[in-house]
Amino acid sequence: MTAIGQDAVQVLEDRADLQRARLLQSILPVPRSLGDTSELPLLSHWCQFHQAVVLADVGRDGHPSVGDFIPDTGLPRRMWAGSRVEFLAQLHDGAALKKVSTVKAVTPKEGRSGKLCFVTVSHEIYADDRLSIREEQDLVYREAAAGKAAAMPAPEEAPQDPHFTDTIRPDPVMLFRYSALTFNSHRIHYDREHAVHVEGHGGLVVHGPLIATLLVDLLGRNTAWRPLRNFTFKALSPLYDIAPFEISGRLQDARATLWAHSEAGGLAVTAQAEFA
């Protein structure tokens, strides 16, 4: 591993596990039978590469302590703000996986809710030594909350003309299962006391990558599982377990626009996909 901060590198290894992808289907609104296939569905790579960080090295929020691979920005609240994923080859059950991750940028900013810092991490995933997935993740770190709902600007109104849509009713069981599948111990997803009174949220936070997975699943169900070349999502405002939310999509030629919005119509996540 190189020095802390930009250009720090981390290498993780795993073996592609179709069973994790099958378990992921139990969370989705219309569970998909994977049958006898050996192919892992898109975005199920987020259920791979579990990091068995000992509890002594876990921070107050349940995440591994920063300052090793991810630099310490001095800001305690963490969110996965978005990803850009390029699918180069299908992952197959049992393949030897290697993920090479690099901190590409650390960008402090000043927002309406106070200080924040964006950390961009690139990932290259190899399956049996073949580069199969490239991804860039944007993580955002914020100042500590003041013991009340986090100050957020009013969300933009969601588009009104979807080609297809579905209603998601999140609950603690759904969020717990996704946390377990991704070995994500961030307390905002299962510890209501911490989420509301420490980090200032309005309830348990629905995982950004779970919402992205729901959007890709919605797209697949409405396009006969047409393969994708790339997928991008951006989290704009949090969704909580206290109310249903909508996921929607619109097709245009070889592309799709996808989004999720709250029960009140506020845009929470936007996404784009390009078909292979």
VENZIQUI-V188783 format. One record per residue. N is the residue number from 1. RES is the residue in one letter. PHI is phi as a letter, one per 40 degrees, with the letter a starting at -180 (999 if undefined). PSI is psi as a letter, one per 40 degrees, with the letter a starting at -180 (NA if undefined). Layout:
<<N/RES/PHI/PSI> <N/RES/PHI/PSI>>
//
This chain:
<<1/M/999/h> <2/T/c/a> <3/A/c/i> <4/I/c/i> <5/G/h/a> <6/Q/d/h> <7/D/g/e> <8/A/c/i> <9/V/b/i> <10/Q/b/h> <11/V/b/h> <12/L/b/i> <13/E/b/i> <14/D/a/i> <15/R/b/h> <16/A/d/h> <17/D/b/h> <18/L/c/d> <19/Q/c/d> <20/R/c/d> <21/A/c/d> <22/R/c/d> <23/L/c/d> <24/L/c/d> <25/Q/c/d> <26/S/c/e> <27/I/c/d> <28/L/c/i> <29/P/c/d> <30/V/b/g> <31/P/d/h> <32/R/c/h> <33/S/c/h> <34/L/c/e> <35/G/f/b> <36/D/c/e> <37/T/c/i> <38/S/b/e> <39/E/c/h> <40/L/c/h> <41/P/c/i> <42/L/d/i> <43/L/g/e> <44/S/c/e> <45/H/c/e> <46/W/c/e> <47/C/c/e> <48/Q/b/i> <49/F/g/f> <50/H/c/h> <51/Q/b/h> <52/A/c/g> <53/V/c/h> <54/V/c/i> <55/L/c/d> <56/A/c/e> <57/D/b/e> <58/V/b/h> <59/G/c/i> <60/R/d/d> <61/D/c/e> <62/G/g/e> <63/H/c/i> <64/P/d/i> <65/S/d/i> <66/V/c/i> <67/G/h/e> <68/D/c/c> <69/F/c/d> <70/I/c/h> <71/P/c/i> <72/D/c/h> <73/T/c/e> <74/G/g/e> <75/L/b/h> <76/P/c/d> <77/R/c/h> <78/R/b/h> <79/M/a/i> <80/W/c/h> <81/A/c/e> <82/G/i/i> <83/S/a/i> <84/R/b/h> <85/V/b/h> <86/E/b/h> <87/F/c/h> <88/L/b/d> <89/A/a/i> <90/Q/c/i> <91/L/c/h> <92/H/b/i> <93/D/d/h> <94/G/g/e> <95/A/c/i> <96/A/c/h> <97/L/b/i> <98/K/b/h> <99/K/b/h> <100/V/b/h> <101/S/b/h> <102/T/b/h> <103/V/c/h> <104/K/c/d> <105/A/a/i> <106/V/b/h> <107/T/b/h> <108/P/c/i> <109/K/a/i> <110/E/b/h> <111/G/b/a> <112/R/c/d> <113/S/c/e> <114/G/h/a> <115/K/c/i> <116/L/a/i> <117/C/a/h> <118/F/c/h> <119/V/b/h> <120/T/b/h> <121/V/b/h> <122/S/c/i> <123/H/b/h> <124/E/b/h> <125/I/b/h> <126/Y/b/h> <127/A/b/h> <128/D/f/f> <129/D/g/e> <130/R/b/h> <131/L/c/h> <132/S/b/d> <133/I/a/h> <134/R/b/h> <135/E/a/i> <136/E/b/h> <137/Q/b/i> <138/D/b/h> <139/L/b/h> <140/V/b/h> <141/Y/b/h> <142/R/b/i> <143/E/c/i> <144/A/c/i> <145/A/c/i> <146/A/c/f> <147/G/g/e> <148/K/a/i> <149/A/d/h> <150/A/d/h> <151/A/c/h> <152/M/b/i> <153/P/c/i> <154/A/d/h> <155/P/c/i> <156/E/c/i> <157/E/c/h> <158/A/c/i> <159/P/d/i> <160/Q/b/e> <161/D/b/f> <162/P/c/i> <163/H/c/d> <164/F/a/i> <165/T/a/i> <166/D/a/i> <167/T/b/h> <168/I/b/h> <169/R/b/g> <170/P/c/i> <171/D/a/i> <172/P/d/d> <173/V/c/d> <174/M/d/d> <175/L/c/d> <176/F/c/d> <177/R/c/d> <178/Y/c/d> <179/S/d/d> <180/A/c/d> <181/L/c/d> <182/T/b/e> <183/F/f/f> <184/N/b/h> <185/S/b/e> <186/H/c/h> <187/R/c/e> <188/I/c/e> <189/H/c/e> <190/Y/a/e> <191/D/b/g> <192/R/c/d> <193/E/d/d> <194/H/c/d> <195/A/d/d> <196/V/c/d> <197/H/c/e> <198/V/b/d> <199/E/c/e> <200/G/g/f> <201/H/c/i> <202/G/c/e> <203/G/i/a> <204/L/c/h> <205/V/c/h> <206/V/c/h> <207/H/d/h> <208/G/d/d> <209/P/c/d> <210/L/c/d> <211/I/c/d> <212/A/c/d> <213/T/c/d> <214/L/c/d> <215/L/c/d> <216/V/c/d> <217/D/c/d> <218/L/d/d> <219/L/c/d> <220/G/c/d> <221/R/c/d> <222/N/b/e> <223/T/b/f> <224/A/f/f> <225/W/f/f> <226/R/c/h> <227/P/c/i> <228/L/b/i> <229/R/c/d> <230/N/a/i> <231/F/a/h> <232/T/b/h> <233/F/b/i> <234/K/b/h> <235/A/c/h> <236/L/b/d> <237/S/a/i> <238/P/c/i> <239/L/b/i> <240/Y/b/i> <241/D/c/e> <242/I/c/e> <243/A/a/i> <244/P/c/i> <245/F/a/i> <246/E/b/i> <247/I/b/h> <248/S/a/i> <249/G/a/i> <250/R/a/h> <251/L/b/i> <252/Q/a/h> <253/D/f/b> <254/A/c/e> <255/R/b/i> <256/A/b/i> <257/T/b/h> <258/L/b/i> <259/W/a/i> <260/A/b/i> <261/H/b/i> <262/S/c/i> <263/E/d/d> <264/A/c/e> <265/G/g/e> <266/G/c/h> <267/L/c/h> <268/A/b/d> <269/V/a/h> <270/T/b/i> <271/A/a/i> <272/Q/b/i> <273/A/b/i> <274/E/b/h> <275/F/c/i> <276/A/c/NA>>
//
